[in-house]
Amino acid sequence: MKCPCISVAILAALFLFSFAGPLFYGVSPYDLHPDALLMPPSWHHPLGTDRLGRDLLARLMQGGQVSLVIGVGSALIAAFIGLIVGITAGYFRGGVDKAFVIVVDLFLTFPTFFLLLALVSYVEASVWVLIFVISVTGWMTMARMIRAESFAIAQKPFVKILKIAHVPTLKIILKYFAPLLAPIFFVSFTFGVGGAILSESALSFLGLGISPPQMSWGSLISEGKEVMEIAWWISFFPGLMIFFVTFSLMQISDYLQTRTNRKEIVT
């Protein structure tokens, strides 16, 4: 598989668009324009306006900041939780591994999205709350993959020799386990970012995610669903951003996974 240069370029462009774009596009995403309600894309409003006359391009930039922060933040936390828990279960085995299996099975008993709905319904959603909730419900898959790979690494002769030599456990894990598990970590992380953005978008679409005056790509889609027939641009452009992010991340994940599998075959 070729290097996903186009996907990386798209992701970089979306990050620049969301975080650097407001520096060059000086229109406020909050200003109301009663004389420009539901205007289609034009010279003055490149992506049109919403029901309150707010500039959609400015709102798309602002919403992108929230969606990307939630996606990257929750995926990073979930990946680290999965890495730590998975290595612990795979390295120590025994009672620790049995406890791991019970906890993971308990989490997987409930569908992830319904678990998200249950948690969000009891707290007022914000960026940090959504990062916490999505990361808490998204670490299991990562942990199971890390656990399986840790089992295999723990059986290697050099690890047994290190244990016999009474090398500190933390040193073994950091120096020998972590580098071997890094490809799985990055693959899971890239998958997790796309999944977290989609989860936040689904919650916001249902009215349980980001609430005004904050905005995300998901909440922008939700705002446009009632006027979809007469103002398609309100939901189309945020949906397009989500598509570009998730598609690019999937391409990068496939590339990383292919590289990892090739290394395992060669080894």
MINU-827575 format. One line per 8 residues: number of its first residue (from 1); for each residue x, y, z of C-alpha. Coordinates in Angstrom, 1 decimal. Layout:
BEGIN
NUM> X,Y,Z | ...
This chain:
BEGIN
1> 0.0,0.0,0.0 | 1.3,3.4,-0.9 | 2.0,6.1,1.6 | -1.3,7.9,2.4 | 0.1,11.3,1.6 | -3.2,12.6,0.3 | -5.0,11.6,3.5 | -2.3,13.2,5.6
9> -2.5,16.4,3.6 | -6.3,16.5,4.0 | -6.0,16.1,7.7 | -3.4,18.8,7.9 | -5.6,21.1,5.8 | -8.6,20.5,8.1 | -6.6,21.3,11.2 | -5.2,24.5,9.6
17> -8.7,25.3,8.4 | -10.2,24.9,11.9 | -7.4,26.4,14.1 | -5.7,28.9,11.8 | -8.6,29.8,9.6 | -10.3,32.2,12.1 | -7.1,34.3,12.1 | -7.6,35.1,8.4
25> -11.4,35.0,8.2 | -12.4,37.7,10.6 | -16.2,37.0,10.6 | -17.6,36.1,14.0 | -19.5,32.8,14.2 | -21.9,34.3,16.7 | -23.0,37.5,14.9 | -26.7,37.6,13.9
33> -27.7,39.0,10.5 | -31.5,39.3,10.3 | -31.3,40.5,6.7 | -29.4,37.4,5.6 | -31.4,34.4,6.9 | -30.8,31.1,5.2 | -28.8,32.6,2.4 | -27.1,30.1,0.0
41> -23.4,30.3,-0.6 | -22.4,33.6,-2.1 | -19.5,36.0,-2.3 | -20.3,37.6,1.0 | -21.0,34.3,2.7 | -18.9,31.6,0.9 | -20.8,28.7,2.6 | -24.1,30.4,3.2
49> -25.9,31.3,6.5 | -28.1,29.5,9.0 | -31.6,30.3,10.3 | -30.3,33.2,12.3 | -28.2,34.7,9.6 | -24.9,33.5,11.1 | -22.0,32.9,8.7 | -21.6,29.1,8.2
57> -17.9,29.2,7.2 | -17.0,30.9,10.5 | -19.2,28.4,12.4 | -17.6,25.5,10.5 | -14.1,26.7,11.6 | -15.2,27.1,15.2 | -17.1,23.8,15.3 | -14.1,22.1,13.8
65> -12.0,23.1,16.8 | -14.4,21.5,19.2 | -14.9,18.3,17.1 | -11.1,17.8,16.5 | -10.2,18.5,20.2 | -12.9,16.0,21.3 | -11.8,13.4,18.7 | -8.0,13.6,19.4
73> -8.4,14.0,23.2 | -10.8,11.2,23.8 | -8.9,8.8,21.4 | -5.6,9.6,23.1 | -7.0,8.9,26.6 | -8.7,5.8,25.5 | -5.6,4.5,23.7 | -3.4,5.1,26.8
81> -6.0,3.4,29.1 | -6.1,0.4,26.7 | -2.4,0.3,26.5 | -1.8,0.3,30.3 | -4.6,-2.1,31.1 | -3.8,-4.5,28.2 | -0.1,-4.7,29.1 | -0.9,-5.2,32.7
89> -3.2,-8.1,31.9 | -0.9,-9.7,29.4 | 2.2,-9.4,31.4 | 1.0,-10.5,34.9 | -1.7,-12.9,33.7 | -3.4,-15.0,36.5 | -5.8,-13.1,38.7 | -5.0,-9.8,37.0
97> -6.0,-11.2,33.6 | -9.2,-12.7,35.0 | -10.2,-9.4,36.5 | -9.5,-7.7,33.1 | -11.7,-10.2,31.3 | -14.6,-9.6,33.8 | -14.3,-5.8,33.5 | -14.1,-5.8,29.7
105> -17.0,-8.2,29.4 | -19.0,-6.0,31.7 | -18.4,-2.9,29.5 | -19.1,-4.9,26.3 | -22.4,-6.2,27.7 | -23.9,-2.8,26.9 | -23.7,-1.4,23.4 | -21.2,1.4,23.4
113> -23.5,4.1,22.0 | -26.3,3.3,24.5 | -23.7,3.4,27.2 | -22.7,6.9,25.9 | -26.3,8.0,26.0 | -26.8,6.7,29.5 | -23.7,8.6,30.8 | -24.4,11.8,29.0
121> -28.0,12.0,30.1 | -26.9,12.4,33.8 | -24.4,15.2,33.2 | -24.4,18.4,31.3 | -22.4,17.9,28.1 | -19.3,20.0,27.5 | -16.0,19.5,25.7 | -14.2,17.9,28.7
129> -17.2,15.9,29.7 | -17.6,14.4,26.2 | -13.8,13.6,26.1 | -14.1,11.8,29.4 | -17.3,9.9,28.5 | -16.1,8.9,25.0 | -12.7,7.8,26.3 | -14.2,5.7,29.1
137> -16.4,3.9,26.7 | -13.8,3.4,24.0 | -10.8,1.7,25.5 | -11.9,-1.9,25.5 | -11.0,-2.8,21.9 | -7.6,-1.3,22.3 | -7.0,-3.2,25.6 | -8.0,-6.5,24.1
145> -5.6,-6.2,21.2 | -2.8,-5.1,23.5 | -3.5,-7.9,25.9 | -3.3,-10.5,23.1 | 0.0,-9.2,21.8 | 1.4,-8.8,25.3 | 0.7,-12.5,25.9 | 2.8,-13.4,22.8
153> 5.6,-11.0,23.9 | 5.7,-12.4,27.4 | 6.4,-15.9,26.0 | 9.5,-14.8,24.2 | 12.8,-16.2,25.5 | 14.4,-12.8,26.1 | 11.5,-11.7,28.3 | 11.9,-14.8,30.4
161> 15.6,-14.2,30.7 | 15.0,-10.7,31.9 | 12.5,-11.9,34.5 | 15.1,-14.5,35.8 | 17.7,-11.7,36.0 | 15.3,-9.8,38.2 | 15.1,-6.8,35.8 | 12.5,-4.4,37.2
169> 9.1,-4.9,35.7 | 8.6,-1.3,34.8 | 11.9,-1.3,32.8 | 10.8,-4.5,30.9 | 7.5,-3.0,30.0 | 8.8,0.5,29.0 | 12.0,-0.7,27.2 | 10.8,-3.9,25.6
177> 7.0,-4.1,25.5 | 6.2,-0.5,24.6 | 8.3,-0.4,21.3 | 6.8,-3.7,20.1 | 3.3,-2.5,20.9 | 3.7,1.0,19.4 | 2.2,0.0,15.9 | -1.0,-1.4,17.5
185> -1.2,1.7,19.6 | -1.0,4.1,16.6 | -3.5,2.0,14.6 | -6.0,2.0,17.4 | -5.4,5.7,18.0 | -6.2,6.7,14.4 | -9.3,4.5,14.4 | -10.3,6.0,17.8
193> -10.1,9.6,16.5 | -12.6,9.0,13.8 | -14.9,7.0,16.0 | -14.8,9.7,18.7 | -15.8,12.4,16.2 | -18.6,10.3,14.9 | -19.8,9.6,18.5 | -19.8,13.3,19.4
201> -21.6,14.1,16.1 | -24.3,11.5,16.8 | -24.8,12.8,20.4 | -25.0,16.4,19.2 | -27.4,15.4,16.4 | -29.7,13.9,19.1 | -29.4,17.1,21.2 | -27.2,15.4,23.9
209> -23.8,16.7,22.9 | -22.4,20.2,22.6 | -25.0,22.8,23.5 | -25.2,26.5,22.4 | -23.4,28.8,22.3 | -20.7,26.2,21.8 | -20.8,24.3,18.5 | -19.3,21.3,16.8
217> -19.7,19.7,13.4 | -22.3,17.4,14.8 | -24.4,20.2,16.3 | -24.2,22.2,13.1 | -25.7,19.1,11.3 | -28.4,19.0,13.9 | -29.2,22.7,13.4 | -29.7,22.1,9.7
225> -31.9,19.0,9.8 | -35.2,20.9,10.1 | -34.5,23.1,7.0 | -32.7,20.4,4.9 | -35.1,20.8,2.0 | -34.6,24.6,1.6 | -31.1,25.1,3.0 | -29.1,22.0,2.2
233> -25.7,23.7,2.8 | -26.2,24.0,6.6 | -25.9,20.2,7.1 | -24.0,19.3,4.0 | -20.7,21.1,4.7 | -20.3,19.9,8.4 | -21.1,16.4,7.2 | -18.5,16.8,4.4
241> -15.9,17.8,7.0 | -16.7,14.7,9.1 | -16.4,12.5,6.0 | -13.0,13.9,5.1 | -11.6,13.4,8.6 | -13.0,9.8,9.1 | -12.0,8.7,5.5 | -8.5,10.1,5.9
249> -8.0,8.5,9.2 | -9.3,5.1,7.9 | -6.8,5.3,5.0 | -3.9,6.1,7.4 | -5.0,3.3,9.8 | -5.1,0.8,6.9 | -1.6,1.9,5.9 | -0.2,1.5,9.4
257> -1.9,-1.9,9.8 | -0.5,-3.1,6.5 | 3.0,-2.0,7.5 | 2.6,-3.8,10.9 | 1.4,-7.0,9.3 | 4.4,-7.0,6.9 | 6.8,-6.5,9.7 | 5.3,-9.5,11.6
265> 5.5,-11.7,8.5 | 9.2,-10.8,7.9 | 9.9,-11.4,11.6
